[in-house]
Amino acid sequence: MGYRVAVVGATGAVGREMLNILEELEFPVDEIHAIASRKSIGVEVGWGAGVLKCKDVEQFDFSTVDVVLMSVSGAFSREWAPKIGAAGPIVIDNSSAWRMDPDVPLIVPEVNPDHAELALKKHIVANPNCSTAQLVVALKPLHDAARIKRVVVATYQSVSGAGSKGMDELWNQTKGVFVLGPSEPKVFPKQIAFNVIPAIGDFRDDGYTDEEAKMWNETHKMIDPDIALTVTCVRVPVMVGHSEAVNVEFHEPLDEDEARDILREAPGLLVVDKREAGGFITPKEAQGEFPVYVSRIRRDPTVENGLSMWVVADNLRKGAALNAVQIAELLAERGLIGRKVLA
Ligand SMILES: NC(=O)c1ccc[n+]([C@@H]2O[C@H](COP(=O)([O-])OP(=O)(O)OC[C@H]3O[C@@H](n4cnc5c(N)ncnc54)[C@H](OP(=O)(O)O)[C@@H]3O)[C@@H](O)[C@H]2O)c1
């Protein structure tokens, strides 16, 4: 017997991928509901070979489903996730609203599956920020091998990280440069077409942005609070796929060949690392794919135990929708969702 599933935010960049991935992973679905705002009632979204018509979140009876994959805003989630959880299902939420709540597990199944039980506390599970998700998949096996002391990251984040409006803005500005004339930035603070923007999110008093703080806070919650992590988040004119230049310093020795072997064996990762032109992965190749790719693994000779690498993944998949469906699989495997458990 399968599960009764609702996807909330089904018309969005992440919500549409959630529906694709439920199918691709053959998650056992008995019933599926696509939910969005009132303005989207009747809007069709793809489901397998057919379509689903969207329903209004205000009118939907959430007590009739087992699991809710939610991908709207933080403000929406703060209001709706507790109400939906109280009605019975477990909510797997993609916003930042619950990630640092001590009573809500923040999960990447390859990294901290044993946090899953905590899902029953509030009936909410948080999905990490897209840049953190791919980073921790690469860091965890290295941390287990040689204990990470410090990580320095620069991200190269695609516009789909800002949702479908971000993708539209890159598309329209790019056309504008050649055909239609300039258009004012709306989603991003400066022109993104043919440019890079060295800050994502709101500024904090310490000069970092909230996107940057998410990366160290979430890494601490999922792997180890003793890992020192500093990061600069950069938006680049790529539609889908986040890239990260990652420098890691370890407490214990770990040479580059050992690291490559460990990463090759680790779950969720694919190493593509040939020291020749094109022997690495770019976001274009990661788009539509499941794994987190690691390339350019090399020793950092400026510190005693250091390593640099390039980490790329599809932010709409491992950074959001795929991870959410993998969480649903983990909860199902451990008997934490379903009519019997939550009755
Ligand atoms: N994009 C990424 O790479 C990524 C990665 C990790 C996490 N996230 C997080 O996932 C969430 C969604 O991101 P996204 O990129 O998919 O955004 P998006 O493309 O803008 O989609 C937003 C979705 O939310 C729905 N929505 C908005 N207001 C609503 C309301 N009042 N009631 C019901 N539904 C409402 C929209 O439905 P309508 O069409 O009806 O307005 C749409 O389906 C955000 O919290 C984001 O931070 C995104």
PDBQT file of the ligand as one rigid body, heavy atoms in Angstrom, charges set to zero:
ROOT
HETATM    1  N1  LIG A 401      14.700  27.136  -5.769  1.00  0.00    +0.000 N 
HETATM    2  C1  LIG A 401      15.580  26.479  -5.017  1.00  0.00    +0.000 C 
HETATM    3  O1  LIG A 401      16.680  26.071  -5.464  1.00  0.00    +0.000 OA
HETATM    4  C2  LIG A 401      15.254  26.191  -3.595  1.00  0.00    +0.000 A 
HETATM    5  C3  LIG A 401      16.078  25.319  -2.894  1.00  0.00    +0.000 A 
HETATM    6  C4  LIG A 401      15.792  25.038  -1.551  1.00  0.00    +0.000 A 
HETATM    7  C5  LIG A 401      14.720  25.634  -0.960  1.00  0.00    +0.000 A 
HETATM    8  N2  LIG A 401      13.929  26.488  -1.679  1.00  0.00    +0.000 N 
HETATM    9  C6  LIG A 401      12.782  27.091  -0.989  1.00  0.00    +0.000 C 
HETATM   10  O2  LIG A 401      11.575  26.506  -1.501  1.00  0.00    +0.000 OA
HETATM   11  C7  LIG A 401      10.512  27.460  -1.431  1.00  0.00    +0.000 C 
HETATM   12  C8  LIG A 401       9.857  27.607  -2.783  1.00  0.00    +0.000 C 
HETATM   13  O3  LIG A 401      10.846  27.962  -3.741  1.00  0.00    +0.000 OA
HETATM   14  P1  LIG A 401      10.567  27.981  -5.301  1.00  0.00    +0.000 P 
HETATM   15  O4  LIG A 401      11.915  28.255  -5.858  1.00  0.00    +0.000 OA
HETATM   16  O5  LIG A 401       9.821  26.785  -5.783  1.00  0.00    +0.000 OA
HETATM   17  O6  LIG A 401       9.597  29.275  -5.441  1.00  0.00    +0.000 OA
HETATM   18  P2  LIG A 401       8.585  29.669  -6.601  1.00  0.00    +0.000 P 
HETATM   19  O7  LIG A 401       8.994  29.126  -7.911  1.00  0.00    +0.000 OA
HETATM   20  O8  LIG A 401       8.395  31.144  -6.469  1.00  0.00    +0.000 OA
HETATM   21  O9  LIG A 401       7.184  28.934  -6.179  1.00  0.00    +0.000 OA
HETATM   22  C9  LIG A 401       6.434  29.313  -5.047  1.00  0.00    +0.000 C 
HETATM   23  C10 LIG A 401       5.236  28.401  -4.880  1.00  0.00    +0.000 C 
HETATM   24  O10 LIG A 401       4.540  28.802  -3.693  1.00  0.00    +0.000 OA
HETATM   25  C11 LIG A 401       3.151  28.962  -3.994  1.00  0.00    +0.000 C 
HETATM   26  N3  LIG A 401       2.529  29.972  -3.145  1.00  0.00    +0.000 N 
HETATM   27  C12 LIG A 401       2.927  31.252  -2.953  1.00  0.00    +0.000 A 
HETATM   28  N4  LIG A 401       2.096  31.874  -2.085  1.00  0.00    +0.000 NA
HETATM   29  C13 LIG A 401       1.173  30.945  -1.712  1.00  0.00    +0.000 A 
HETATM   30  C14 LIG A 401       0.040  30.949  -0.850  1.00  0.00    +0.000 A 
HETATM   31  N5  LIG A 401      -0.323  32.047  -0.174  1.00  0.00    +0.000 N 
HETATM   32  N6  LIG A 401      -0.692  29.820  -0.727  1.00  0.00    +0.000 NA
HETATM   33  C15 LIG A 401      -0.351  28.684  -1.396  1.00  0.00    +0.000 A 
HETATM   34  N7  LIG A 401       0.703  28.615  -2.240  1.00  0.00    +0.000 NA
HETATM   35  C16 LIG A 401       1.459  29.727  -2.387  1.00  0.00    +0.000 A 
HETATM   36  C17 LIG A 401       3.143  29.395  -5.435  1.00  0.00    +0.000 C 
HETATM   37  O11 LIG A 401       1.834  29.155  -5.937  1.00  0.00    +0.000 OA
HETATM   38  P3  LIG A 401       1.087  30.194  -6.950  1.00  0.00    +0.000 P 
HETATM   39  O12 LIG A 401       1.644  29.866  -8.307  1.00  0.00    +0.000 OA
HETATM   40  O13 LIG A 401      -0.344  29.833  -6.784  1.00  0.00    +0.000 OA
HETATM   41  O14 LIG A 401       1.445  31.577  -6.453  1.00  0.00    +0.000 OA
HETATM   42  C18 LIG A 401       4.207  28.481  -6.019  1.00  0.00    +0.000 C 
HETATM   43  O15 LIG A 401       3.653  27.205  -6.252  1.00  0.00    +0.000 OA
HETATM   44  C19 LIG A 401      11.142  28.743  -0.873  1.00  0.00    +0.000 C 
HETATM   45  O16 LIG A 401      10.939  28.789   0.512  1.00  0.00    +0.000 OA
HETATM   46  C20 LIG A 401      12.615  28.574  -1.207  1.00  0.00    +0.000 C 
HETATM   47  O17 LIG A 401      13.437  29.320  -0.335  1.00  0.00    +0.000 OA
HETATM   48  C21 LIG A 401      14.144  26.757  -2.980  1.00  0.00    +0.000 A 
ENDROOT
TORSDOF 0
